[in-house]
Amino acid sequence: MFKSIKFVRVLREGWLSFYRDKWLTVATISIMTLTLFLIGTTIFLWIGIQKTVKEVEKQINISIYFDFDVEEGRIKAIKTRLEKKGLQEIKKIVYISKEEALEQFKEEEKDDENMKKALEIIGENPFPASLMITASDTSHYDKIDYFFEQEYGDIVLSSNYKKNKNVITDIKNRIIFLQKATFFLSIVFFMVAIFVTFNAVSMSIYTHRKEFEIMRLVGASNLYVKMPVVVEGVLYGLTSSFIAIILLVVTIYSVDPLAQRTLENVQIFDFYKESIFMMTVSIVGISVILGSVSSYIAIRRYLEK
């Protein structure tokens, strides 16, 4: 019962300290809101990059073209054999017949009259049957191409891997760079957030220094002095996170039309709605950690003086 009363008193003292100095509270919340907004933007970019990476990797593939005299059954048998082996490097294999390859080409070049005339002149289907292979990771395409070259070199006409190798490597390097850049920004913003929040809470502690001295003079324990400050820090964090989330939603909603005009089929607000739970939990969690840890460190340093 006594512990419950002390806990309620701690919460009350923390709330009063948070509510009483309105200008100081507004200043602290403003600083934390800006910091959490930047962190939220970084989280949004990180989630977006991860999703983009997955979408891009789905689009990357290589095609193994077989000699014209290789029967369809043999190519399908190779496909079945590889699927049964369950090679970890290969995610998906699709057989494309000569007829399907021709139809795909006609569809892609339907507005090019020169291509239509060229096909009429040739008179026959110039496209070989192929296996379109999607790897489980972009780093595996080199192994896959080498495997077909060694195992089925006598019936393989060609592969578009060497043609696409530079593109695949470039995409892979860009993905790695974006992941590292986002991670670095996250660390920088988090460190800045700790520093800014610590200084904001220290300013609040300095304002209430007389109260702390009185509490210590009447025999209050260090823990009892610390806890209201930690509660105050958590309240700063929660309030700031709520405002930061609203600002983030408004910003994303405002930027969405511009993104749609600049990048085809890109709707960042729809993407935000898909990731809203993870972002909200992350921002609120970070805000509570920032507020509580910074407050605890600040009041501990003050009491040790």
Rosetta blueprint (number, residue, H / E / L):
1 M L
2 F H
3 K H
4 S H
5 I H
6 K H
7 F H
8 V H
9 R H
10 V H
11 L H
12 R H
13 E H
14 G H
15 W H
16 L H
17 S H
18 F H
19 Y H
20 R H
21 D L
22 K H
23 W H
24 L H
25 T H
26 V H
27 A H
28 T H
29 I H
30 S H
31 I H
32 M H
33 T H
34 L H
35 T H
36 L H
37 F H
38 L H
39 I H
40 G H
41 T H
42 T H
43 I H
44 F H
45 L H
46 W H
47 I H
48 G H
49 I H
50 Q H
51 K H
52 T H
53 V H
54 K H
55 E H
56 V H
57 E H
58 K H
59 Q H
60 I L
61 N L
62 I E
63 S E
64 I E
65 Y E
66 F E
67 D L
68 F L
69 D L
70 V L
71 E L
72 E H
73 G H
74 R H
75 I H
76 K H
77 A H
78 I H
79 K H
80 T H
81 R H
82 L H
83 E H
84 K H
85 K H
86 G L
87 L L
88 Q L
89 E L
90 I E
91 K E
92 K E
93 I E
94 V E
95 Y E
96 I E
97 S L
98 K H
99 E H
100 E H
101 A H
102 L H
103 E H
104 Q H
105 F H
106 K H
107 E H
108 E H
109 E L
110 K L
111 D L
112 D L
113 E H
114 N H
115 M H
116 K H
117 K H
118 A H
119 L H
120 E H
121 I H
122 I H
123 G L
124 E L
125 N L
126 P L
127 F L
128 P L
129 A L
130 S E
131 L E
132 M E
133 I E
134 T E
135 A E
136 S L
137 D L
138 T H
139 S H
140 H H
141 Y H
142 D H
143 K H
144 I H
145 D H
146 Y H
147 F H
148 F H
149 E H
150 Q H
151 E H
152 Y L
153 G L
154 D L
155 I L
156 V E
157 L E
158 S E
159 S E
160 N L
161 Y H
162 K H
163 K H
164 N H
165 K H
166 N H
167 V H
168 I H
169 T H
170 D H
171 I H
172 K H
173 N H
174 R H
175 I H
176 I H
177 F H
178 L H
179 Q H
180 K H
181 A H
182 T H
183 F H
184 F H
185 L H
186 S H
187 I H
188 V H
189 F H
190 F H
191 M H
192 V H
193 A H
194 I H
195 F H
196 V H
197 T H
198 F H
199 N H
200 A H
201 V H
202 S H
203 M H
204 S H
205 I H
206 Y H
207 T H
208 H L
209 R H
210 K H
211 E H
212 F H
213 E H
214 I H
215 M H
216 R H
217 L H
218 V L
219 G L
220 A L
221 S L
222 N H
223 L H
224 Y H
225 V H
226 K H
227 M H
228 P H
229 V H
230 V H
231 V H
232 E H
233 G H
234 V H
235 L H
236 Y H
237 G H
238 L H
239 T H
240 S H
241 S H
242 F H
243 I H
244 A H
245 I H
246 I H
247 L H
248 L H
249 V H
250 V H
251 T H
252 I H
253 Y H
254 S H
255 V H
256 D H
257 P H
258 L H
259 A H
260 Q H
261 R H
262 T H
263 L L
264 E L
265 N L
266 V L
267 Q L
268 I H
269 F H
270 D H
271 F H
272 Y H
273 K H
274 E H
275 S H
276 I H
277 F H
278 M H
279 M H
280 T H
281 V H
282 S H
283 I H
284 V H
285 G H
286 I H
287 S H
288 V H
289 I H
290 L H
291 G H
292 S H
293 V H
294 S H
295 S H
296 Y H
297 I H
298 A H
299 I H
300 R H
301 R H
302 Y H
303 L H
304 E L
305 K L
